Amino acid sequence: MSHLDIRELHTMEEFETVCRLYADIWGTEPSTAPISAEVMRALAHAGNYVGGAYEDGQLKGATVAFFGEPAGTALHSHITGAAMGRGIGLALKLHQRQWALDRGLKRITWTYDPLIRRNAHFNLTKLGARPEEYLESFYGAMDDAINGGDESDRVLTSWDLSAPRPDAAQDGIPLPAGAAHAVRDHEGLPRLGPTDAEFVLIDLPDDIEALRRTDAGAARAWRIAVRETLGGLLAEGARVLGFHDRRGYVVQRFPATPAHLPTGSNQ
């Protein structure tokens, strides 16, 4: 990769360039990019984080984040977009991480579409973040090239900044023995299975963005299947352990405490 310069952004000219980059990524007009230059200007002026990645002087990625709850401990990363396949997204997230650590913050949160495999792999395997909450139709209707034709379900994901970075040589986690396939990819469609095992695997489609354009019914089937399984398991208190084989979430369920026994009982 050519020389990469990552820095905070502060001027309207820089923010307008980010808008054009985001418009290219999301397939919109610059005037309807996912975030406006004026909002970025206000966030940066108020002490929040707006960062850009420049390759040979050209903006190739940008990320926008603001302080979240609990106050003084968390940063919420609202949007990140970058050219794919050259390590720019990872470099941006690591710059954002160091910015947060320099300010005494302990975690970074963000949302992403749980159906997009490359994002799930990046977030869980490359960064070590973990989904915590399923948010149904979080942004309402969206009509950009990435999200159009589908509901805007998201998972709220948390990145513990005190945890060690994942081993770069690892490419996901092994599948635990006895894991049940709650959602399996069967000829491009989701096939549902049991969710009552201790460990549950939830497959994702190969390319949900392409599927939205070519087979809306299949895309809708995947949305509902993952919403009901992953969303249901997270609502019950299950924990996502990681991502397996670049294809599916590995989730661990915890047995419910019997109602007649106090928490912590040895009985």
N, C-alpha and C positions, 0 to 999 in steps of 0.2 A: 504494500500500500504506500502511496505517496505520503509526504509529510502531512500530518494531521495536527491542526491547531485548535484546541478546545478552550473557549473562554466565555465569560459572562457577557451578555449583551445589554446595551444601555440606550442606544439611540433609536429614533423613529426610523431612520434609514435601515438599520439592522432588523428591526421588527417587521418592516414592510417586506424585506427579503425573506424572512421566516414565513410570512403569509404566503408568498409566492411558492416557496418550497412545499408548504403544507397543502396548498391548492393542487400542486402537481401530484403529491402522494395520495391525497384523498379524492382526487378527480373532481374538484369544484373550481369555480371562479375565485380569483384572489379576494374579491369582495365578500365571498361567503366561505372563506377558509374556516377551519374549526375554531380558531381563536383570532381575534382582531389585533392589529398593531397597537391600537389604543389601550386595549386591556393588558397586553404585555407591557406596555410603557408604564401603566399604573402599578402593576404587580412589581416590576423591577424597582420603580421609584420607592415603593413601600418596603423594600428590603427583601423581597422574595427572589426566587431563582429563575432566571431565563438564561440558558446556555446554548451556544452554537458550536458546531464542529465544521471547520474549514479545511478543505483539502486543496492545496495549491491555490489558495485564495478564494475558492468557491465554496459557498455554504452547501454542505452535504447532509446536515442533520441539525436538529434543534430540540430542546426540551424545556418545558415550562412547569414550574412547581411553586406551591405556596405553603405557608405554615399551616399545620392542622392540629387537631386535638389528639391527645392532651397537650395543652399549650406548653411550649418549651421542650417538647420531646419528639415531635413528629413533623415530617415534611410530606405533603401530598403532591405527587407527581401527576399533573393533570393530563399532559399530552407530550408524547415523544414521537418524532418521525425522522427517519434517516434512510439513506441509500442502503439497500440490502446487500449482504454478502461480503462486506469488506471490513467488518469489525467496528464500524462507526457507532452503531447503537450501543455496543458494549462500552466503548470508550466514553460515550456521553454519560451512561449510567454510572460509571466509575467516577467520573468528574463530579457528577451530582452527589454521589455518596461522600466523596471527600469534602465537598462544600457543606454538607449536612453535619459531618463529624466535626469540622472546624467550628461549628456553632453549637456543639454539645448535644446534637439531636441523636436519638437512639434508633429511629426506624423511619423508613420511607414507605408510604402506601401509594397504590394506584389501582385503577380498574383496567381490565382488558376483557375482550370477548373470549369466553372460555372455549369456543369452537375453533379458534384459529390455532392450528398445531404449532406453527413456528414460534408464535408468541408464547404459548404455554411452555414449549421446550426452552426458549430463551429465559423466561422468567424463573422457572423452577430449576432448570439444570445449570444454566450459565451463571445466574445470579444467586440462587439459593432462596428466592422469595417463596412464599406459600399463600395460596388462596385461603381466605378466612370466612367470607360471606358471599352468598349468591344474591345478586340484585336483579330482579326481573324487570325487563323493559326500562332500564335505568335512565336513559336519555330520551325516552319516547321515540317518536318516528324520526328516522334519519334518512336522507335521500342522497348521500354521497355515493361514490362508486364502490366503496368498500362495504358499507353497511346497508345500502338500499335494498329494499325487498325483504328485509328480515327485521325482527324485533331486536331492540338494543340491550339484550341481557348482558350483564357484566359480572365478573367476580372481583370483589375487593381483596387485594393482595397486599401482604405485608412483608417487608424486607428488614430483618433484624440486622442492624449495622454492627452489632457486637459479635455476631456469629462469624466463624471462619469462612472465607471464600471457598466455594466448591472446588474440588480437584479438577483442573482443566482437562486431565486425561480421561475423566469419567464422562460417560455420555448417557446419563440417566441412571435410574436405580433398578436393581434386579426385581423380578416379580416374586413376592413372598410365596412360600409353599402354601397350597390350599386356597389361593386367591380365587374369588368368583368373578366371572366376566359379567358385569352388570349391563354393559353396553358393548356389543361386538359389531365390528364392521363386517357386514355380509353382503357382498356384491354391491357395495356403495350405499347400502341402507343400514340403519341401526337395528340390531336384533337385541331385544331386552332379555336379561337373565336375572338371577337372584341378586339381592343386595343385603342378604342377612349373614354373610360370612364376615369374619373379622377383617379380612383384607378384600378390597373390591377394586376391579380394574374397569375403567371407563374409556373405551376407544373414542377417538375423534375422526372425522372424515379427512380424506387426503387433502382437499382444498375446498373449504366451505365458501370462499369468495367466488371461485369459479362455479361452484354448484348453485349458488344463488342466481347466477346468470343463465345457467343451462337447464336446471331442474329445480324449480322453486318448491315443488312438493317434497322432494328428497331433502332439500335444505331445511324445510319446515319440520320434517320428521326428526332430523338431527337436533334441531333446537329444542323440541319438546322432550326428546329422550334424555339429553344432557341436563336440561332444566329439572326434570323429575328425579333423575338419579343423583347427579352431583349436588343440585340444589337441595334435594331432600336429605341427603346424607350430611351436608354441612349444617342444615337446620337442626338436625338431631345431635350435633356436637362432634361429628366425625372429623378426622384430620387428614388433609392431603399430605402424603409422605413425599411425593415427587412425581416424576414423569418417566414412564417406561418405554424404551425402544422408540423414542421420538413419536409415539403413537397415542399413549393413553395415560390418564391420571391413575395413580395408585393411592387408594383411600383406606384409612384404617378406622374401623368402627370400634366403639367402646361399649361393653355391655352396660345396660342400664342398672343403676343401683336399685335393688328391690325397695318398694315403697315402705315396707314394714321394718326396714333396717336403717338405723341412723348412718349417715356418711362416716366412713372410717371404721365401721364395725368389723371385728374379726370373725363374725359368725358366718 
